[in-house]
Amino acid sequence: MSRGQEFMQHKLAVEAKLTEFKDNPPIFSKYVWVASYHNFFCDLYREYFSDEYKIDPDLFRAKPKSIVD
């Protein structure tokens, strides 16, 4: 398996965890950090990892919620 394939597997795994834990803030926040670092790494090594390897920021961007009912 090539590094690109391994990195793509990492992307898909993190995206799955972001979706799985979207309603569990303590765990979700840890995957937000991982997703942010993953994208940072892609940017750092652009010659190897194009935007297709990056995790969509909409998956881990904080969404506003009402704090009162």
N, C-alpha and C positions, 0 to 999 in steps of 0.2 A: 504494500500500500504506500502510495506517495505521501509526502508531507502535505500536499494540497488536499488530498482525500482525507487525511487525518484531521486537518484543520476544518474542513467542511463538516466532518462528523462532529467535531467539537461545537461548531456553530449550531447544528441541528439539535444537539443534546441540550445546549443552553436555552435555545428557543423553546424546546419542549418543557423544560423546568420552569421557565418564566411563565408559560401558559398554565402549567400545573399548579403553581404556587401564587398565582395572581391575587388570590383572596386571603393569603397568609403573609401579612407584611413582614414579620421577622425573617422568614425564609426567603421571600421574594426579594427583599433588600440585598441579601447575599448574592443572589443571581444577577441582580442589577449591577453590582460591583463587577462580577465576572464578565457580564456582557460589555460593560464599559471598557474593561481592560482588554477584552478580546478585540474590540474595535480600535482601541489605541494601538494594539500590536499590529493590526492590519495597516493602520496609517504609518506606523514606524517602518514597516517593511513593504511599502507599496510595490516595489519591484517584484515581489513574490505573491502578494495577496491583493487582488482587485476588490472593488466594491461588492462583488458577488459573495465574497467571503464574510462580509460584515453583517452583523445582526441589526435588523431594522430597529432604529431607536424608538419607534412607536410601541414596540413590545415592552420596553422598560422605562418609558417616560412616565413620570408621575401624573396621574389623572386627577383633576380636582374632584373632590367629593364634599358633600354637605356634612358639616359637623353637628348639625341639629336636625331633628326630624320635623 
